[in-house]
Amino acid sequence: MPHITLPTDEPGIVGLMRYRPETAAPLNALAEVLLRGDNTLSRGERELIATYVSSLNDCNFCASSHAAFAAAQLPAGMPLVNAVRLDPGTADITPKMRALLAVAAAVQQGGLKVTDHEIGAARAAGATDVEIHDTVLIAAAFCMFNRYVDGLGTWAPEDPAAYEANAARIVTHGYGSSLNDELEPQR
């Protein structure tokens, strides 16, 4: 049961965005740039970073949502996503992705936990400054998104199919595609 009265029973961040569409717009714009904008990291790889951080934060809604979004955009699909969630050190990912996930994990612990060691390992594995920047920002943003969703006590479906059904829309149309101009802010 959410801690505040929402205008819909939609799960996770969706109900919160319907409650405050004026804050939903910039949050969706940030997610759109970070996860779907032009980048040398694939959309699936960036969704994998979001999934991993959300899993570390125990945010079931965000971890499950972004796992479905990542799986829909990665050739190895959900088995790879689940392997990364379990242990990126043994998952079948590139050394660069493994190093970037280590950077993301350090960010999840706290910004000052990111050291020259993590950054040097990412660079040695071929990560560019933009990829390192975007990994840090994705990890930081998802810490915020996770705390937003869980801090207001939203609910998350248990059935993975609920997240998979939404993945095609997000992958095709982007973040914010379920919101429309008819939404009115709640006070």
Salt bridges, closest charged atoms under 4 A:
GLU10 OE1 - ARG18 NE 2.44
GLU22 OE2 - ARG20 NE 2.61
GLU22 OE2 - ARG187 NH1 3.22
GLU32 OE2 - ARG36 NE 2.69
GLU47 OE1 - HIS66 ND1 2.60
ASP129 OD1 - ARG123 NH2 2.87
GLU131 OE2 - LYS96 NZ 3.00
ASP134 OD1 - HIS133 ND1 2.78
